[in-house]
Amino acid sequence: FEVRVAAAKARATEVALEVTSRIFEVTGARATASAEGLDRFWRNIRTHTLHDPVAYKRREVGRHVLTGELPEPTWYS
C-alpha cells in the first residue's frame, strides 16, 4: 500500500508542477503578478515538493520494483 501511495505522490507532484508551469506559458508574464494570484499555486506546490522530496518517493518505488523490498517508515513517508 505504501509503495502505491509513494508512486501516486511522485506522479501528482510531476503533474502539478507541469500544470502550473504551463499556466505561466499560456498566460505570459502577467500571470506572475501578485494581482492575478496565480503564482501562489506554483509557490505552494514547490513548497510541498521541497518539504516532502519526491526523490525519496521515487527511490522507494524503484527499490520495491527492483528488489521487492517494502519501504521503511520515515519522516517523509
N, C-alpha and C positions, 0 to 999 in steps of 0.2 A: 504494500500500500504506500509506504513512504517513498519508494522509488517513483511511483506514478505521480505522486504529488510533486516531487522534485522536478520531474520531466515537465509537468504542466507549468510549474513556476518558471522554469527556464524558457519555455515557449511563450508564455504570456508576457514575459519581460521583453523578449525579442519583438513581439508584435506591437506592444505598447510603445516601445521606442521608435519602431518603424512608422507607426501611425502618427505619432506626434511630430516626428521629423518631416514627414510628408505634408503635414498641415502647414509647416513653415515654407515648404517648397511651393505649395499651391497658393498660399495667401501672400507670400513675399515677406519682406522685412517688416511691414506694418504689423504683422501678427506678433512680433516680439515686443511691441509697445505695451506698456503696462495698461493702457486704456482698454485694449482688447481682452487682456487677461488670459490669452491662450498659452502664453509662456509658462503660466503656473502649472499646467498639466505636465509639460515636459520636465520642469524642475521637480515636481512631485515624483514622477517616475524615476528620474535619475537618483533622487534621494533614496528611494526604496531599493533600487538596484545596488547602490553603494552600501547600504545598511545590511542587506542580505545578499551577498555576492552570488551572482548566477554561476560564476566559475566553479564554486563549490558544488552547486546542484549538478552541473554537467559532469563533474568528476565523479560524484556519487552514482549517477545514472550509468556512466561509462564503465565504472568498476563493476557494477552489478551485471551489465550486459556481458562483459568480458569474463568475469570470474564467478558470477552468481552470488557474490558477497553482498549482504544487506548492509546499508549504511548504519553507522552507529549514531545515536542521537548526539547532537552538538548544539551550541547556541544558535547555529544557523539552520537547524532542522525545521 
